[in-house]
């Protein structure tokens, strides 16, 4: 999942002179989408790993997502101001360096025995990713003609999904398998489990540092930027908040991100239940790969389908299918339930960009402000998974899936009628 920044815009005509080839800069930027997709999806591996290591309940384990997506909410607006001052390329370098510090911090905190230390390192890592996204998303959109900007963003976001698909494979191999296969005495097992994250996150820190050096040395285009309004600003006596379909869209983003993150976070523990599949955490990690892989495949399919059908109808259809799958996952058992929850990822594929586009429709000069409002709504990925964790502790994992089901009911509503352009409670 990638976000669209709210704090800046760029002049298309200034940024893209005729005949200029942006293939190389776009390849470099695409690598960023891959890396933050990988980092985000690694959280789904960290949750069962840290849950077992610290003997956490589901509510406590979901604080991992709370810290990670909470950074989006707290850092996105300051990050926009920072990038507006430094420029896109320097903003990317700063984001990579901050993320590097967060990943590097996993090495010492793995030996502290402190869950709070892990969460702090994760927040720093997420803050760097937020700065990175605020820098890279608009940069991609302006490196080329305005007519093909959506196509470029869709392609780069596909690599974001690729990173999210690869992460569970690497995390399952480097983290879960190492912690699970130790045959040492209990005290030594604890040390092995505690340090299992050191190597992968040290590799990640080295990769981020190398990318920061490369982006600092690259000669990339420097588009003209202009500061845009914040989500709370008043523009000529009005604001984006007067558009009802935008406000409803922000709620849709909130519940969508919360549902997606909550489901992905619990797949491994769900698959490990005896009445579902009884898999080890390492074995169950592949279903997280299928979940995010489905989102990647569905994005390509959706791009073709939406050339023939209205985006709002495709959104509603995907939401209805997701509801059916969640009902199956909640009230059945065995591999039927496991595959049902995994296939929800395929339904998720087009939801974020489709909701975003529908919510910004017709906003005109308020588009940048509306984008900022939608970005802040990503905080649903911090809040709703914790609520689902509380439900999993009190009702069980299966019944906790009723929360994302309710979220998808709202998304179906938004696709059917909530997206229609409305100003001051009057449909236009």
C-alpha positions in Angstrom: 0.0 0.0 0.0 1.3 3.4 -0.9 0.1 6.8 0.2 -0.4 10.0 -1.7 1.2 13.0 0.0 -0.8 16.0 1.1 1.8 18.7 1.7 3.0 19.5 -1.7 2.3 19.4 -5.4 4.6 19.9 -8.4 4.3 21.7 -11.6 3.8 19.2 -14.4 4.9 21.5 -17.2 8.1 22.5 -15.4 9.0 19.0 -14.4 8.6 17.2 -17.7 10.1 19.0 -20.7 9.4 17.5 -24.1 11.5 14.5 -25.1 13.2 14.0 -21.8 13.7 10.3 -20.8 12.8 9.5 -17.2 13.2 5.7 -17.5 16.3 5.6 -15.2 14.9 7.8 -12.4 11.6 5.8 -12.5 13.5 2.5 -12.2 15.3 3.9 -9.1 12.1 5.1 -7.6 10.4 1.8 -8.2 13.0 0.1 -6.0 11.7 2.3 -3.1 8.2 1.1 -3.6 9.5 -2.5 -3.4 11.5 -1.9 -0.2 8.7 -0.2 1.8 6.2 -2.9 0.7 8.6 -5.5 2.0 9.1 -3.6 5.3 5.4 -3.2 5.9 4.6 -6.8 5.3 7.4 -8.0 7.6 5.1 -6.8 10.4 2.9 -9.8 9.8 6.0 -12.0 10.6 7.0 -9.9 13.6 3.5 -10.3 15.3 3.6 -14.1 15.8 7.3 -13.9 16.5 7.1 -11.3 19.2 3.9 -12.7 20.5 5.6 -16.0 21.3 8.8 -14.3 22.5 7.2 -12.0 25.0 4.1 -14.3 25.7 1.8 -11.5 24.6 -2.0 -11.6 24.1 -3.4 -10.6 20.7 -4.2 -7.1 21.9 -0.6 -6.5 23.0 0.8 -8.1 19.8 -1.3 -5.7 17.7 0.5 -2.8 19.2 3.1 -3.5 16.5 0.7 -2.3 13.8 -0.4 0.5 16.1 3.1 1.9 16.3 3.8 1.4 12.6 0.7 3.0 11.2 0.5 5.5 14.0 3.7 6.9 12.5 1.8 7.6 9.3 -0.7 9.7 11.2 1.9 11.6 13.3 4.7 12.0 10.7 2.9 12.5 7.3 2.1 16.3 7.8 5.6 17.2 9.2 7.2 15.0 6.5 5.3 17.0 3.8 6.7 20.3 5.2 10.2 18.8 5.4 10.0 17.6 1.7 8.6 20.9 0.6 11.7 22.5 2.1 14.3 20.0 1.0 12.9 18.8 -2.3 11.9 15.3 -3.5 15.4 13.8 -3.8 16.8 15.0 -0.5 13.5 14.0 1.1 14.0 10.5 -0.2 17.6 10.4 1.2 16.4 11.6 4.7 13.6 9.0 4.7 16.0 6.2 3.8 18.4 7.3 6.6 15.7 7.5 9.2 14.4 4.1 8.2 18.0 2.8 8.3 18.3 4.0 11.9 15.1 2.2 12.8 16.2 -1.1 11.2 19.6 -0.8 12.8 18.0 -0.4 16.2 16.6 -3.9 16.0 20.1 -5.3 16.6 20.6 -3.9 20.1 16.9 -4.1 21.2 16.8 -7.8 20.4 19.0 -8.4 23.4 17.2 -6.1 25.8 14.2 -8.3 26.5 12.0 -5.2 26.2 8.9 -5.2 24.0 8.7 -1.4 24.3 12.2 -1.2 22.8 11.1 -3.2 19.8 8.0 -0.9 19.4 10.2 2.2 19.6 12.6 0.9 16.9 9.6 0.0 14.7 8.1 3.5 15.1 11.4 5.1 13.9 11.5 2.7 11.0 7.9 3.6 10.1 8.7 7.3 10.4 11.4 6.9 7.8 9.0 5.0 5.5 6.4 7.8 5.8 9.0 10.4 4.8 10.0 8.2 1.9 6.4 7.8 0.7 5.6 11.6 1.0 8.7 12.2 -1.2 8.5 9.4 -3.8 4.7 9.2 -4.6 4.4 12.7 -6.2 7.9 12.4 -7.7 6.7 9.3 -9.7 3.5 11.1 -10.8 5.3 14.1 -12.3 8.2 12.3 -14.1 6.5 12.0 -17.4 3.3 13.2 -19.1 0.2 14.0 -17.0 -1.8 11.6 -19.2 0.2 8.6 -18.1 0.7 9.5 -14.4 -1.9 7.0 -13.1 -0.3 4.3 -15.2 3.1 5.0 -13.7 1.8 5.0 -10.1 -0.1 1.8 -10.7 3.0 0.1 -12.0 5.2 1.3 -9.1 2.6 0.3 -6.6 2.6 -3.2 -8.1 6.2 -3.4 -7.1 5.1 -2.3 -3.6 2.8 -5.4 -3.6 5.7 -7.5 -4.9 7.7 -6.5 -1.9 4.8 -7.3 0.4 4.6 -10.7 -1.2 8.3 -11.5 -0.9 8.6 -10.4 2.8 6.7 -13.3 4.4 8.9 -15.8 2.5 12.1 -14.1 3.7 10.7 -13.4 7.2 9.5 -17.0 7.6 12.9 -18.3 6.5 15.1 -15.9 8.4 13.1 -15.3 11.5 10.4 -17.9 12.2 12.4 -20.9 11.1 15.5 -19.9 13.1 13.4 -19.4 16.3 11.4 -22.6 15.8 14.2 -25.0 14.9 16.5 -24.5 17.8 17.2 -27.7 19.7 19.2 -26.0 22.5 18.1 -25.9 26.1 15.3 -23.5 27.1 17.6 -20.7 28.1 19.6 -20.9 24.9 16.4 -21.1 22.9 15.3 -17.8 24.3 18.6 -16.3 23.2 18.2 -17.7 19.7 14.6 -16.4 19.5 15.6 -13.0 20.8 18.4 -12.6 18.2 16.5 -14.1 15.2 15.6 -10.6 14.0 19.1 -9.3 14.1 20.4 -10.6 10.9 17.4 -9.8 8.6 17.1 -6.3 10.0 20.8 -5.7 9.8 20.7 -6.7 6.1 17.7 -4.3 5.7 19.6 -1.5 7.4 22.6 -2.0 5.1 20.3 -2.0 2.1 18.6 1.2 3.2 22.0 2.9 3.8 23.3 1.9 0.4 20.1 3.2 -1.3 20.5 6.5 0.6 24.1 6.9 -0.7 22.9 6.1 -4.2 20.1 8.6 -4.2 22.3 11.2 -2.7 24.7 10.8 -5.6 22.2 10.4 -8.4 21.6 13.3 -10.8 17.8 13.3 -10.8 15.4 15.9 -12.3 14.4 18.7 -9.9 10.8 19.6 -10.5 9.3 22.8 -9.3 7.3 22.4 -6.2 4.6 24.6 -4.6 3.4 24.3 -1.1 -0.2 23.1 -0.8 -2.7 23.4 2.0 -2.8 21.2 5.1 -5.9 19.2 5.9 -7.1 21.8 8.4 -6.6 24.9 6.3 -9.4 27.2 5.1 -9.1 28.1 1.4 -11.0 31.2 0.3 -13.7 30.6 2.8 -14.1 26.9 2.0 -12.3 23.6 2.5 -12.4 20.0 1.3 -14.4 19.1 4.4 -17.5 20.5 2.8 -17.5 17.6 0.3 -19.5 14.7 1.8 -18.2 12.1 -0.6 -14.6 13.0 0.5 -15.5 12.6 4.2 -17.2 9.3 3.6 -14.2 8.3 1.5 -11.9 9.1 4.4 -14.0 6.7 6.6 -13.7 4.1 3.8 -9.9 4.5 3.8 -9.9 4.2 7.6 -11.9 1.0 7.7 -10.2 -0.5 4.6 -6.6 -0.1 5.9 -7.7 -1.4 9.3 -9.4 -4.4 7.8 -6.5 -5.3 5.5 -3.8 -4.9 8.3 -5.9 -6.8 10.9 -6.5 -9.8 8.6 -2.9 -10.0 7.4 -1.6 -9.7 11.0 -3.6 -12.8 12.2 -3.3 -15.2 9.3 -0.3 -17.0 10.8 -1.9 -17.5 14.2 -5.2 -18.5 12.5 -3.5 -21.1 10.3 -1.7 -22.5 13.4 -5.0 -23.3 15.2 -5.7 -27.1 15.4 -9.2 -26.7 14.0 -7.9 -24.8 11.0 -4.7 -26.3 9.7 -2.4 -26.9 12.7 0.6 -25.5 10.9 3.8 -24.2 12.4 4.4 -20.5 12.2 7.1 -21.1 9.6 4.7 -23.2 7.4 1.8 -20.7 7.9 3.9 -17.8 6.7 3.3 -18.9 3.1 -0.3 -18.0 3.4 0.6 -14.4 4.2 2.6 -14.5 1.0 -0.6 -15.7 -0.8 -2.6 -13.0 0.8 -0.3 -10.2 -0.4 0.4 -11.9 -3.7 -3.4 -12.0 -4.3 -3.4 -8.2 -3.8 -0.6 -7.9 -6.4 -2.3 -10.1 -9.0 -5.7 -8.5 -8.4 -4.2 -5.0 -9.0 -3.2 -6.0 -12.5 -6.6 -7.7 -13.2 -8.5 -4.7 -11.7 -6.6 -2.3 -14.0 -8.0 -4.2 -17.0 -11.5 -4.7 -15.6 -11.9 -1.1 -14.7 -11.4 -0.1 -18.4 -14.8 -1.8 -19.1 -16.7 -1.3 -15.8 -17.1 1.7 -13.5 -14.6 1.7 -10.7 -17.4 2.2 -8.1 -19.1 -1.0 -9.3 -15.8 -3.0 -9.2 -15.2 -1.7 -5.7 -18.7 -2.8 -4.5 -18.3 -6.2 -6.2 -14.9 -6.8 -4.5 -16.4 -5.7 -1.2 -19.3 -8.2 -1.5 -17.0 -11.1 -2.4 -14.8 -10.1 0.6 -17.8 -10.3 2.9 -18.7 -13.8 1.6 -15.2 -15.0 2.1 -15.1 -13.6 5.7 -18.3 -15.3 6.5 -16.8 -18.6 5.3 -13.6 -18.0 7.3 -15.6 -17.1 10.4 -18.1 -20.0 10.5 -16.3 -22.9 8.8 -13.1 -24.7 9.7 -10.0 -26.5 8.2 -8.5 -25.5 4.9 -11.8 -24.0 3.7 -11.6 -21.3 6.3 -7.9 -20.7 5.7 -8.2 -20.3 2.0 -11.2 -18.1 2.4 -9.3 -15.6 4.6 -6.3 -15.8 2.3 -8.4 -15.0 -0.8 -9.6 -11.8 0.8 -6.2 -10.4 -0.3 -7.4 -10.7 -4.0 -10.5 -8.6 -3.2 -8.3 -5.9 -1.4 -6.2 -5.3 -4.5 -8.1 -2.4 -6.1 -9.7 -0.9 -3.0 -7.2 1.6 -1.8 -6.5 3.4 -5.1 -10.2 3.2 -6.1 -11.5 4.7 -2.9 -8.8 7.4 -3.1 -9.7 8.3 -6.7 -13.5 8.4 -6.0 -13.1 10.5 -2.9 -11.0 13.1 -4.7 -13.4 13.4 -7.7 -14.6 16.9 -8.3 -12.6 18.6 -5.5 -10.8 21.0 -7.8 -8.5 23.4 -5.9 -9.3 21.4 -2.7 -7.7 18.2 -4.2 -4.4 18.5 -2.3 -6.2 19.2 1.0 -8.5 16.2 0.3 -5.5 14.0 -0.3 -4.1 15.0 3.0 -7.4 14.1 4.8 -7.3 10.7 3.1 -3.7 10.2 4.1 -4.5 10.8 7.7 -7.2 8.2 7.5 -4.6 5.5 7.1 -4.4 5.6 10.9 -7.1 3.0 10.7 -4.2 0.6 10.3 -3.1 1.5 13.8 -6.5 1.5 15.6 -8.7 -1.2 14.1 -6.1 -4.1 14.4 -5.9 -3.3 18.1 -9.7 -3.5 18.4 -9.6 -6.8 16.5 -6.9 -8.0 18.9 -9.2 -7.3 21.8 -11.9 -9.3 20.0 -9.5 -12.2 19.3 -8.5 -12.3 23.0 -12.2 -12.4 24.2 -14.0 -14.2 21.4 -11.3 -16.0 19.5 -9.6 -15.3 16.2 -12.4 -16.5 14.0 -15.1 -14.3 15.5 -12.7 -11.4 15.4 -13.0 -11.5 11.6 -16.5 -10.0 12.0 -14.8 -6.6 12.5 -13.2 -6.5 9.0 -16.5 -7.9 7.7 -18.3 -4.8 9.0 -15.6 -2.7 7.4 -16.2 -4.2 4.0 -20.0 -3.7 4.4 -19.2 0.0 4.7 -17.0 -0.1 1.6 -19.8 -1.7 -0.4 -22.0 1.2 0.7 -19.4 3.7 -0.5 -19.1 2.0 -3.8 -22.8 1.9 -4.3 -23.8 5.4 -3.2 -21.3 7.1 -0.8 -18.9 8.0 -3.5 -21.3 10.2 -5.4 -20.1 13.8 -5.6 -21.9 15.8 -2.9 -21.3 19.3 -1.6 -23.0 20.7 1.5 -25.3 17.7 1.7 -26.5 18.4 -1.9 -25.8 15.8 -4.6 -24.2 17.5 -7.7 
